[in-house]
Amino acid sequence: MTSNNLLTALLVVAILGWIIYRQNQWRPFDPARMWRGPLVLGIVGVALFTSADNAPALHTVDIVLLVFEGVLGLAVGALMGVLSKFARQDGQLMVRTGALASALWVVLIAVRIGIDVVAVDLGAQAVVSAGAIIVLLAVNRLGRMLVISTRAERLTGSRPLVRAH
């Protein structure tokens, strides 16, 4: 394992650990704050993926695997949103994803490892980059937030797309 691969693995483990910790805590439903995570991860992932110094060439296999990974990440995130729990505390809508939904990370990671193995065997470089992995996390968070926002809208009877002051 190269030092770059080790650094990528440590970065992903740290981000994932933070995400799992936070999604298992009851938190006020605050769309502005909850959308920030997918947005920041997406920007960082795309920046890493397209950086001029190490931008891998995109081949057909890369594109197919990236699209598959993106659809899977979105679907798993949406399922996490479906499994999320809501509660009211002091009149405020609270949300948490919970342990069962967090266990879906195991599925996503297992598939991601499988994609890496296939990608390396087929000579696809872009899919195994740190940027692609972080974009996967962003897409997953996006799927979760789309479902949670829709469910919160139904619960509150309003469109909670921006924080009310």
Sine and cosine of phi, psi and omega as CSV:
sin_phi,cos_phi,sin_psi,cos_psi,sin_omega,cos_omega
0.00,0.00,0.78,-0.63,0.01,-1.00
-0.98,0.21,0.29,-0.96,0.01,-1.00
-0.90,0.43,-0.54,0.84,0.04,-1.00
-0.92,0.40,-0.66,0.75,0.04,-1.00
-0.91,0.41,-0.63,0.77,0.03,-1.00
-0.90,0.43,-0.69,0.73,0.03,-1.00
-0.89,0.46,-0.68,0.74,0.05,-1.00
-0.87,0.49,-0.73,0.69,0.00,-1.00
-0.87,0.49,-0.69,0.72,0.02,-1.00
-0.90,0.43,-0.65,0.76,0.03,-1.00
-0.89,0.46,-0.72,0.69,0.00,-1.00
-0.91,0.42,-0.67,0.74,0.03,-1.00
-0.88,0.47,-0.67,0.75,0.02,-1.00
-0.90,0.43,-0.72,0.70,0.01,-1.00
-0.89,0.45,-0.73,0.69,-0.02,-1.00
-0.90,0.44,-0.66,0.75,0.06,-1.00
-0.86,0.51,-0.69,0.73,0.02,-1.00
-0.90,0.44,-0.70,0.71,0.01,-1.00
-0.88,0.48,-0.74,0.67,-0.02,-1.00
-0.89,0.46,-0.68,0.73,0.04,-1.00
-0.85,0.52,-0.77,0.64,-0.08,-1.00
-0.92,0.38,-0.61,0.80,-0.06,-1.00
-0.97,0.25,-0.17,0.99,0.06,-1.00
-0.99,-0.13,0.05,1.00,0.05,-1.00
-0.98,-0.21,0.62,-0.78,0.14,-0.99
-0.93,0.37,0.80,-0.60,-0.02,-1.00
-0.72,-0.69,0.57,-0.82,0.08,-1.00
-0.87,0.50,0.66,-0.75,0.07,-1.00
-0.95,0.30,0.95,-0.32,-0.02,-1.00
-0.74,-0.68,1.00,-0.06,-0.10,-1.00
-0.82,0.58,-0.67,0.74,-0.03,-1.00
-0.86,0.51,-0.66,0.75,-0.01,-1.00
-0.96,0.27,-0.63,0.77,-0.06,-1.00
-0.95,0.31,-0.46,0.89,0.03,-1.00
-0.98,0.22,-0.33,0.94,-0.04,-1.00
-0.88,0.47,-0.65,0.76,-0.02,-1.00
-0.86,0.51,-0.82,0.57,0.03,-1.00
-0.86,0.51,-0.61,0.79,-0.01,-1.00
-0.91,0.43,-0.75,0.66,-0.01,-1.00
-0.90,0.43,-0.72,0.69,0.02,-1.00
-0.87,0.50,-0.67,0.74,0.01,-1.00
-0.88,0.47,-0.71,0.71,0.00,-1.00
-0.90,0.44,-0.72,0.69,0.00,-1.00
-0.89,0.45,-0.70,0.71,-0.01,-1.00
-0.88,0.47,-0.72,0.70,0.01,-1.00
-0.91,0.42,-0.65,0.76,0.02,-1.00
-0.88,0.48,-0.70,0.72,0.04,-1.00
-0.91,0.41,-0.65,0.76,-0.05,-1.00
-0.92,0.40,-0.57,0.82,-0.10,-0.99
-0.96,-0.27,0.07,1.00,-0.03,-1.00
-0.85,0.53,0.68,-0.73,-0.12,-0.99
-0.87,0.49,-0.50,0.87,-0.07,-1.00
-0.93,0.36,-0.61,0.79,-0.10,-1.00
-0.71,-0.71,0.45,0.89,0.00,-1.00
-0.93,0.36,0.90,-0.44,0.00,-1.00
-0.97,0.26,0.48,-0.88,0.07,-1.00
-0.94,0.34,0.63,-0.78,0.02,-1.00
-1.00,-0.08,0.83,-0.56,0.07,-1.00
-0.91,-0.41,0.17,-0.99,-0.03,-1.00
-0.83,0.56,-0.68,0.73,0.00,-1.00
-0.88,0.47,-0.66,0.75,0.04,-1.00
-0.86,0.51,-0.73,0.68,-0.05,-1.00
-0.89,0.45,-0.71,0.70,0.02,-1.00
-0.87,0.49,-0.73,0.68,-0.02,-1.00
-0.92,0.38,-0.62,0.79,0.04,-1.00
-0.91,0.41,-0.66,0.75,0.04,-1.00
-0.91,0.41,-0.72,0.70,0.04,-1.00
-0.85,0.53,-0.73,0.68,-0.01,-1.00
-0.89,0.46,-0.65,0.76,0.01,-1.00
-0.90,0.43,-0.70,0.72,0.02,-1.00
-0.90,0.44,-0.69,0.72,0.02,-1.00
-0.89,0.46,-0.72,0.70,0.01,-1.00
-0.87,0.49,-0.66,0.75,0.03,-1.00
-0.91,0.42,-0.69,0.72,-0.01,-1.00
-0.90,0.43,-0.69,0.72,0.02,-1.00
-0.91,0.42,-0.64,0.77,0.06,-1.00
-0.89,0.46,-0.67,0.75,0.03,-1.00
-0.89,0.45,-0.67,0.75,0.04,-1.00
-0.90,0.45,-0.62,0.79,0.09,-1.00
-0.87,0.49,-0.64,0.77,0.05,-1.00
-0.90,0.43,-0.63,0.78,0.04,-1.00
-0.90,0.43,-0.63,0.78,-0.04,-1.00
-0.99,0.16,-0.16,0.99,-0.02,-1.00
-0.91,0.42,0.49,-0.87,-0.02,-1.00
-0.95,-0.33,0.55,-0.84,0.07,-1.00
-0.87,-0.49,0.50,-0.87,0.08,-1.00
-0.47,-0.88,0.30,-0.95,0.09,-1.00
-0.93,-0.36,0.73,-0.69,0.05,-1.00
-0.69,-0.73,0.86,-0.51,-0.03,-1.00
0.78,0.62,0.64,0.77,0.05,-1.00
0.98,0.18,-0.01,1.00,-0.02,-1.00
-0.97,-0.26,0.65,-0.76,0.05,-1.00
-0.97,0.25,0.81,-0.58,0.01,-1.00
-0.92,-0.40,0.45,-0.89,-0.02,-1.00
-0.58,-0.81,0.54,-0.84,0.18,-0.98
-0.46,-0.89,0.50,-0.87,-0.06,-1.00
-0.99,0.14,-0.66,0.75,0.09,-1.00
1.00,0.00,0.14,-0.99,-0.12,-0.99
-0.93,0.37,-0.66,0.75,-0.03,-1.00
-0.88,0.47,-0.72,0.69,0.02,-1.00
-0.92,0.39,-0.58,0.82,0.04,-1.00
-0.90,0.43,-0.51,0.86,0.03,-1.00
-0.90,0.43,-0.36,0.93,0.04,-1.00
-0.91,0.42,-0.33,0.94,0.07,-1.00
-0.87,0.50,-0.56,0.83,0.01,-1.00
-0.88,0.48,-0.68,0.73,0.02,-1.00
-0.89,0.46,-0.75,0.66,-0.04,-1.00
-0.89,0.46,-0.66,0.75,0.01,-1.00
-0.92,0.40,-0.67,0.74,0.01,-1.00
-0.88,0.48,-0.70,0.72,0.03,-1.00
-0.91,0.41,-0.64,0.77,0.01,-1.00
-0.87,0.48,-0.67,0.74,0.04,-1.00
-0.89,0.45,-0.68,0.73,0.06,-1.00
-0.87,0.50,-0.66,0.75,0.04,-1.00
-0.89,0.46,-0.67,0.75,0.04,-1.00
-0.87,0.50,-0.69,0.73,0.00,-1.00
-0.89,0.46,-0.73,0.68,0.02,-1.00
-0.89,0.46,-0.70,0.71,-0.03,-1.00
-0.87,0.50,-0.72,0.70,0.00,-1.00
-0.89,0.45,-0.69,0.73,0.02,-1.00
-0.88,0.48,-0.55,0.84,-0.03,-1.00
-1.00,-0.08,0.02,1.00,0.03,-1.00
0.98,0.18,0.26,0.97,0.02,-1.00
-0.99,0.15,0.85,-0.53,-0.05,-1.00
-0.99,-0.17,-0.59,0.81,-0.11,-0.99
-0.88,0.47,-0.61,0.79,-0.08,-1.00
-0.92,0.38,-0.44,0.90,-0.04,-1.00
-1.00,-0.06,0.11,0.99,-0.03,-1.00
-0.97,0.24,0.40,-0.92,0.03,-1.00
-0.86,0.51,-0.63,0.78,0.00,-1.00
-0.87,0.49,-0.66,0.75,0.00,-1.00
-0.90,0.43,-0.63,0.78,0.01,-1.00
-0.91,0.41,-0.68,0.73,-0.02,-1.00
-0.94,0.34,-0.58,0.81,0.09,-1.00
-0.89,0.45,-0.62,0.78,0.07,-1.00
-0.85,0.53,-0.70,0.72,0.04,-1.00
-0.88,0.48,-0.66,0.75,0.01,-1.00
-0.90,0.43,-0.69,0.73,0.00,-1.00
-0.90,0.43,-0.64,0.77,0.06,-1.00
-0.87,0.49,-0.74,0.67,0.01,-1.00
-0.89,0.45,-0.59,0.81,0.04,-1.00
-0.88,0.47,-0.74,0.67,0.04,-1.00
-0.85,0.53,-0.68,0.73,0.02,-1.00
-0.88,0.47,-0.73,0.69,-0.06,-1.00
-0.93,0.36,-0.56,0.83,0.05,-1.00
-0.87,0.49,-0.70,0.71,-0.01,-1.00
-0.95,0.32,-0.71,0.71,0.00,-1.00
-0.88,0.48,-0.68,0.74,0.01,-1.00
-0.89,0.45,-0.66,0.75,0.03,-1.00
-0.90,0.43,-0.70,0.72,0.02,-1.00
-0.91,0.42,-0.65,0.76,0.02,-1.00
-0.90,0.44,-0.61,0.79,0.04,-1.00
-0.87,0.49,-0.68,0.74,0.03,-1.00
-0.91,0.41,-0.63,0.78,-0.02,-1.00
-0.94,0.34,-0.61,0.79,-0.07,-1.00
-0.99,-0.11,-0.28,0.96,-0.03,-1.00
0.97,0.25,0.23,0.97,0.04,-1.00
-0.70,-0.71,0.19,-0.98,0.01,-1.00
-1.00,-0.06,0.99,-0.16,-0.06,-1.00
-1.00,0.08,0.82,0.58,-0.03,-1.00
-1.00,0.08,-0.35,0.94,0.06,-1.00
-0.74,-0.67,0.44,-0.90,-0.02,-1.00
-0.95,0.31,0.75,-0.66,0.05,-1.00
-1.00,0.08,0.67,-0.75,0.04,-1.00
-0.91,-0.41,0.00,0.00,0.00,0.00
